[in-house]
Amino acid sequence: MSRLLSKDFLSGLMFIAFGLAALYFGQKLAIGTTVRMGPGYVPRMLSFILLGLGGLICVVALVSGSEAVERPRWKPITMVTLGIICFALLFERAGLLPALVVLVLVASAGGEEFKLTEVIGNMVVLAILCTVVFKVGLGMNISIVRGVW
């Protein structure tokens, strides 16, 4: 019974579930052939890969027996999820920079150690990298700070 509740086995089941969901939702897309691929060809092949990997992971977990699942830590999961939601809500309204600042601040609050200098350093590095990559490099039409740039 402990092998059925191991991290590896449950991860394999998750892969299988995602593969089955992808097959179900993509069943009405035209597959085509290898030479003339339809819109459903790549999603179907990726779902088969997910199914295969999930099955392989489950079999290896059953044969080798791995460690049992520990209780989830809810604070980090919750804070990272809240940070992503705040980023999504702020991105169009306030711009990239304020959304990144809130994302890093909220997500960092979920960690065991919270050092303000490290969080500010993360904010600065992320702001510079995202501005360079998305605004300058890719030329995307996003506002860095709404109404300013």
C-alpha positions as CSV (number, residue, x, y, z in Angstrom):
1,M,0.0,0.0,0.0
2,S,2.9,2.4,0.7
3,R,4.1,2.0,-2.8
4,L,0.8,3.2,-4.2
5,L,1.1,6.3,-2.0
6,S,4.7,7.1,-3.0
7,K,5.6,10.4,-4.6
8,D,6.8,8.7,-7.8
9,F,3.7,6.6,-8.3
10,L,1.3,9.6,-7.7
11,S,3.4,11.7,-10.1
12,G,3.0,9.0,-12.7
13,L,-0.7,9.0,-12.2
14,M,-0.7,12.7,-12.6
15,F,1.1,12.4,-16.0
16,I,-1.4,9.8,-17.1
17,A,-4.4,12.0,-16.0
18,F,-3.0,14.9,-18.0
19,G,-2.4,12.7,-21.0
20,L,-5.9,11.3,-20.9
21,A,-7.4,14.8,-20.5
22,A,-5.4,16.1,-23.5
23,L,-6.7,13.1,-25.6
24,Y,-10.2,13.8,-24.5
25,F,-10.2,17.5,-25.2
26,G,-8.4,17.1,-28.5
27,Q,-10.4,14.3,-29.9
28,K,-12.3,16.5,-32.3
29,L,-9.2,18.0,-33.8
30,A,-8.1,16.7,-37.2
31,I,-5.0,14.6,-36.9
32,G,-3.8,14.5,-40.5
33,T,-0.7,12.5,-41.4
34,T,3.0,12.8,-40.5
35,V,3.6,14.7,-43.8
36,R,0.5,16.9,-43.6
37,M,-0.1,17.4,-39.9
38,G,-3.5,18.6,-38.7
39,P,-4.1,20.8,-35.7
40,G,-4.5,17.7,-33.5
41,Y,-1.4,15.9,-34.5
42,V,1.1,17.4,-32.1
43,P,-1.3,17.5,-29.1
44,R,-2.1,13.8,-29.6
45,M,1.5,12.8,-29.9
46,L,2.4,14.8,-26.7
47,S,-0.5,13.2,-24.9
48,F,0.8,9.7,-25.9
49,I,4.3,10.7,-24.6
50,L,2.7,11.8,-21.3
51,L,0.8,8.5,-21.1
52,G,4.0,6.6,-21.8
53,L,6.1,8.5,-19.3
54,G,3.4,8.3,-16.7
55,G,3.1,4.5,-17.1
56,L,6.9,4.1,-17.0
57,I,7.1,6.2,-13.8
58,C,4.3,4.2,-12.2
59,V,6.0,0.9,-13.0
60,V,9.4,2.0,-11.7
61,A,7.8,3.3,-8.5
62,L,6.0,-0.1,-8.0
63,V,9.1,-2.1,-8.7
64,S,11.7,0.0,-6.8
65,G,9.5,1.3,-4.0
66,S,10.2,4.9,-3.1
67,E,9.6,7.2,-0.2
68,A,6.1,7.9,1.1
69,V,4.3,11.2,0.5
70,E,4.8,13.8,3.2
71,R,2.1,16.3,4.3
72,P,2.0,19.3,1.9
73,R,3.1,22.7,3.2
74,W,0.2,24.9,2.5
75,K,1.8,28.3,3.1
76,P,4.3,28.2,0.2
77,I,1.7,26.7,-2.2
78,T,-0.9,29.4,-1.2
79,M,1.5,32.3,-1.4
80,V,2.9,31.4,-4.8
81,T,-0.6,30.9,-6.1
82,L,-1.7,34.3,-4.7
83,G,1.4,35.9,-6.2
84,I,0.6,34.6,-9.7
85,I,-3.0,35.7,-9.4
86,C,-1.9,39.2,-8.3
87,F,0.5,39.3,-11.2
88,A,-2.3,38.4,-13.6
89,L,-4.6,41.0,-12.2
90,L,-2.0,43.8,-12.1
91,F,-0.2,43.2,-15.4
92,E,-2.6,45.0,-17.7
93,R,-3.8,47.5,-15.1
94,A,-0.4,48.7,-13.7
95,G,2.3,47.3,-16.0
96,L,5.0,44.8,-15.9
97,L,7.2,46.3,-13.2
98,P,4.5,46.7,-10.5
99,A,3.1,43.3,-11.3
100,L,6.6,41.7,-10.9
101,V,7.2,43.5,-7.6
102,V,4.0,42.2,-6.1
103,L,4.6,38.7,-7.5
104,V,8.1,38.5,-6.0
105,L,7.0,40.0,-2.7
106,V,3.9,37.8,-2.2
107,A,5.7,34.6,-3.3
108,S,8.7,35.3,-1.1
109,A,6.5,35.7,1.9
110,G,5.7,32.0,1.6
111,G,9.2,30.9,2.2
112,E,10.9,29.9,5.4
113,E,13.4,32.7,5.3
114,F,12.4,36.1,4.3
115,K,15.3,38.6,3.8
116,L,14.3,41.9,2.4
117,T,17.6,42.6,0.7
118,E,17.4,39.3,-1.2
119,V,13.8,40.0,-2.2
120,I,14.7,43.5,-3.4
121,G,17.6,42.0,-5.4
122,N,15.3,39.5,-7.0
123,M,12.9,42.3,-7.9
124,V,15.6,44.4,-9.5
125,V,17.1,41.5,-11.5
126,L,13.7,40.2,-12.7
127,A,12.6,43.7,-13.7
128,I,15.8,44.3,-15.7
129,L,15.7,40.9,-17.4
130,C,12.0,41.0,-18.2
131,T,12.3,44.5,-19.6
132,V,15.3,43.6,-21.8
133,V,13.8,40.3,-23.0
134,F,10.2,41.3,-23.6
135,K,10.2,45.0,-24.3
136,V,13.6,45.5,-26.0
137,G,14.5,42.1,-27.4
138,L,11.2,40.8,-28.5
139,G,9.6,44.2,-29.1
140,M,6.4,43.2,-27.4
141,N,3.8,45.9,-26.9
142,I,3.6,45.8,-23.1
143,S,3.8,48.6,-20.7
144,I,6.5,48.5,-18.1
145,V,4.8,51.1,-15.9
146,R,1.3,52.0,-17.0
147,G,1.1,55.5,-18.4
148,V,4.9,56.1,-18.1
149,W,6.6,53.5,-20.5
